[in-house]
Amino acid sequence: MKLAVLFGGVSSEHEVSCLSAASILRNLDSDKYDIHAVGITKEGAWRYYPHHDPDRVEDGSWASQPSLIPAILSPDRATHGMVLHGGAGEAVRLDCVFPVLHGEGGEDGAVQGLLELAGIPYVGCGVAASANSMDKSITKVLVEQAGVRQARYYLALRHDFARDPEGVVRAAADAIGSYPVFVKPCSQGSSVGVAKAGDRAALAEGLSAAFRYDYKVLVEEYVDGQEVECAVLGNQAPVASPVGEIAPTQAFYTFDAKYHDASSKLYIPARITDEQRETVRQNALRVYAALGCRGLSRVDFFVRRADGAVVFNELNSIPGFTSISMYPKLFDHAGMHYPALLDRLIELALEAHNG
């Protein structure tokens, strides 16, 4: 099977994508797959990397390799793959694509739309589910309709903040009702641009910083609880993994804590009751269905310390696949080891494509 692994990208999560892709490249069975690594630079240039060395993908040095060949993923279904621009413009037919593109351009439905036009099977959610889960404000509306409990929130818009910053801060504070609050750009992942604000001044500062990443920003109620995560795998009949717990040593689970701070603890299973674990698993499946997901997603919750309530946080349609990422660890705990998990994801991609 000719399998393309797409990584990098123009988003603020470029480096995370490279870390995830390196782990995937190390765990793909080369006896099963003819692997074609395609990196997208921070400037948006597509480059075929024939050597697909995981170490160079991980440290970012792939982008300066002399073996790189300019490449385009063609939307022409007759091509069914990519066109290389070295020499005579060779076409490489692809059987499947594994997008390992976190954030903008990869997790928002954009590359999924290109693959739909090309008629190529691909791992993960489709166009609408990707877009809906990338935009946290849309996610909130759909999850509310599904009847799953979530944190109180206020949606702030950049042009309103530019016109009347004090009014937006006041409206957000009134809507939530108490401090601290979290400030999150609507369409970023990996905790990029996220801030915790304990008063109005910090809220104003957090909004100002978040609007550098997005024109829509969520202000959310702070939930004092354990951070737990559930991995979901499947198309029409998805399965939920055991529930894992993150115990960050930093103030909250920041970008640095997720990818660079090995002191953060992961507990599988999560240190909650059996009943709470089952509530998390069932709610993860409900959220997955409400957003129209397929293939895979990681669904994150809080278990509130005050009353034990399970509160939805967010869904990631292309979760991290690094060596310390929760998604593969959860299924590994359930007995599906990393290479078998990758095989299953590719099977699901072909299944979805074939109806």
Steps between C-alpha positions, in 0.01 A plus 500: 500500500634841403446711812579871524569650843432876497670706770620848591268774378459873538330494840646589839509124566754425224757356742240283676397358163861405431528327838181302436602410145841376614333257743262380230783447250690295759199275561365442150573151368724547195406147384138615468544857378698679233545818703507843335575779747381844392598796713341842485733781601398785728470713185259250341735334249427129440808277481526127440762356737601164350727392787228562765757484783295529824789665688524780244123543497503521880773765528380701197816452294299319230415840352863565401575160343635508141283200407174698531286516187227763449164321499134580449206290618286507188122550525473324161353155568680355198829570683373353830812621676778753475704651223875539555661799333852364474585398143200412283228556758454140612158405640488276807171317549398471867274245663452691826612819676568536871472873585705572811435873478394659827322834497431736212503346154504143629242460771241748374369316194727672246726207408206262540317698229799469269513124558125472434549678167790267419291194588774362728414316823638673809529436870273690734194720501334643190470863397200605712601315816853637474377858458239470775741353754776747413273796577435474874200733482325272250597198709331662800169537314498142370600351836227703670247350258628153590420566865856457628596722794771757425655809655320836479646716228490838327591556134705815439564648155813693401319795341285546813811490720678753277201734521418459871752287693360592842148410388610156375693429821199603708257291294727193519545536875125541552420196284738271688428644842828430677876490465728341399406442136677350201549691176534290183526585129214312332707331232830410662612179666777377730421782746639760257390850605321372811518702822358474850369833633434573865362853466377755243847629418628150429186423300558806281863398450401142418244614245748733336753214469243247377374733227845476342411140410131527410219748449275294731600427860325299770499607862418192706408423856790355698417145603692386806539135416713216376586514129401175333506385139337226296613380158231402249566275199263401221250607236136392535560289812778681691658368817620698800833430668568480871505844663833665573585785734753780464658645812702798374768643724451841338206733578298330225572268208691749286663443160833456681350251746353292217812468289812594697437449872547134587408569864126509418348170613265282297280250682326217315239428617406843637476532879121534502215263579385224266170687456681821406721315252196352331333843486812640331506215247130529414517881474809471279301282259205745511725797419675302224162421342364853544795646310481234229849366563652193340835324524628648821473781752605565858228641724602693812304552821530628855376308802400776739641462849208668675229257389660242270317630192648413158539818292593500129804709407587448130547252216818461293444344158874448436636437848870490579682180402834572666677251725332657805157569348188370671311367195737213411571434868129448574455240230831341589360452850196332344728255316518668158866590461625794293569318166165315519324829578651658187389198293146535636486872422602432141238222474236745625610756239449246221169389653369859513611565140329185375178579682 
